[in-house]
Amino acid sequence: MSHQLDRTLDEVAMAMGQLKRSLRGIPIRQEGFKAHHDRMAKAMATLTVALEDSRTALDE
């Protein structure tokens, strides 16, 4: 299970990096997109930390 969790966390990190790169040069402040993006990024960070913290329970 730990290998699957590692792979999932790596894929989330790559996706967030890709999102960050794709936002360069786009006027993201229009129509509240920046607020939506920030909320999503914080939610993903919370999920990632929760998964990392639950690693020992998942390995059992």
GIQUI-V322839 format. One record per residue. OMEGA is omega in whole degrees, 0 to 359 (* if undefined). Layout:
omega->OMEGA
omega->OMEGA
//
This chain:
omega->182
omega->179
omega->179
omega->178
omega->178
omega->181
omega->179
omega->179
omega->176
omega->180
omega->176
omega->180
omega->178
omega->180
omega->179
omega->176
omega->178
omega->177
omega->180
omega->179
omega->182
omega->181
omega->180
omega->177
omega->179
omega->179
omega->188
omega->181
omega->181
omega->174
omega->174
omega->181
omega->181
omega->179
omega->178
omega->179
omega->182
omega->179
omega->179
omega->180
omega->178
omega->179
omega->178
omega->177
omega->178
omega->178
omega->181
omega->179
omega->179
omega->178
omega->178
omega->181
omega->182
omega->184
omega->182
omega->179
omega->180
omega->182
omega->183
omega->*
//
